[in-house]
């Protein structure tokens, strides 16, 4: 059989999905059948809805599926295999240079919308540790008159965030810089966002393999007590906020009181707390006392 004929051969989708579900379950992956379907959709160039009407995959797509399956069974994150992730209303590129955007981080956008329901009230946004740029871009998508700056220590992350701004048609309102937190900035912003590293250093090896093996340690490691980044941010926030401006920080589990104390020591007051779907205080909103 010619290569062209082989590439056009149909392989039953049910066979592929059953094969994948067994392999993924054996690898310790929860909801193995759904992950198998997501991989099949990626391999076929469609989504779960588009996959519904299919009974088979062409050989080219089946090979791609099995290559992706092998990577996923090794606990590589699905988003790194597909190269994309959803966040808020956006679809963004991801890479091993950045954390994968998570639903928990959307809590910051929810808190911001509650605090600033007037969509014309926010004109400037800063995102420190921007990664994919998803957090900044989600804020800009909600506040059409705002412009924003994203800063990341990694040049690769800053470049990826710029590409995501272009893909989501927000490049005219977003600038991405490579730098160490806000050290290179001399400006004030209506909103400062940050999802900083907050995992205790000794806890990182015990995280799920998708995180500990594949996501960048610099974006996870919050130091001995997980609070190193918050110390930097709490000192910097008073000089970065416009009068009445708000800083929104993502927190790790159980860090609410400690970060609140760090903020108070720098003249910051907590104006809102928001819990994620698991009941954890995930977003802390801070303003200057004056």
Steps between C-alpha positions, in 0.01 A plus 500: 500500500634844411580756772217720371252215526620417852459863605142492380410177681234527767568372853199453730483779755357270765807277471733795546305640793483167681872448449570850632268480800669182623849647458416832664321338793801275556718815504291637786311765303152587623209506256708304250222462242436875480873566461509239226221681316678834539813347349297352216341838428842665494639233271204538263513879507162543667342538844283264703188617321658439161610157614144390575414421140818303431527124503860478384826690453725501197836331551684835513275620780522163677880517499486850642254379761727213608805729515308739723369210705852381572596848623188530715557156654844633605299769686587786269215754534237482230537874439870458417413225253230702325685828548185682611283570803178683569485783752198718573366592155834445327693223329876533551818329397700331774853368522736353762628857553178584688249366744185365341213743571260355754139557593609602852670807353173609341396585857710817470297614199176421681614707798607786275163511327325515836724783619490693172162426337524817286684377191628853430649539848826316431750666268829332591590146608830344606554124516812390688625153413279499192594157359272438203350847545159342559420694817582839350324421174186385682492829688549701180222303331263605780611865514510626141647841585791356697858449392735262671856393569607144573838424656674165524851395594510257205559644151326196352193565712489867402519406131227239541277754676552744214393233251191429708410869498524500123289186461231640728500838324624688804853582385416866450426533872763272654876524541716221641838551662771275638593603851517416871157590635453879479865602529515650149168687527439859604124531465176454692206284401129482581531123539800282585454126453734219595497123525842465664689183593361390837592134550738424785833385352498166680146421381573523127634142456176369651272675254324303227747400225338728242610794715825391665652349184376732228403847620778755566627485857569875509125558458417260786766547766394753762798436727524326835157614620340573161484874571814640335315654205234653726769680698624660178151579375373649827796738509453598137120538485467837678724662238329333206135583566318814392286668769215257562676231297478135596749215510371146455723212605440129456560302819589144580296301747522639855701811404224757556601614849873510428464706181250730669758567774771569244273751328404676822866544589535701177191715554263285293150402602297201379187611316381162376564129520362251251490124530547256214262214424677288759430753775860620527566874533668539162488873425600778738423863406716771655496880500709765669365619835487866395 
